[in-house]
Amino acid sequence: TVYSGTMGFSLRTSQAAVVSFFRKELRARDWSIMSVGPAHNAPTTTEVLAQRSSSDGWYWDVGVLVAPTTFGSGAQAGVDTTHFTVEIYEVLNSD
């Protein structure tokens, strides 16, 4: 691995909307979607895995872990929040 990075985010939208966004946007930017489904050891979290080749013999892997939506209460009633993490790696193509 030459590069790796992880960042966490949260949005006021549903888990399904975040997963749908990453599926569409990664595909539109020439990433191959490798898998979408429950995350290992976290079955309510959805994982989107994608890969993209680079021109220098390396390739990029990205994993997006999307937690279940939480629903606000009290002053935050009606506010849906979804937390997600994006992990990206550059690794040598083993072909």
Phi, psi and omega in degrees: 000126178267322182223142170210145179205150180222135176222143177254147182218166169215145179227153175270073178200179184275161175302316181299322180293320179293315178299314180300318178302309182294322177299313182290313186289321177296314179299318181295340180253029174067027171269143174269123177283117183271327185192146171221123180174190182297139178287149178299129180066012177211073190297342178269352175268135178262135180246130174248120179246133181219161182217148178215133177282150171246170186277359186251018179088003178251168171217161182254138171242139175229139175232130178243119178256116185248113181285161176299148178294138173255149184245127183291160176222168181061232180296338180261013180304137180086358179260109178268134181230135177236125177264142177211157180235136176248125177242132180228141182223146169246125183227157180289134177291124185269008180293000000 
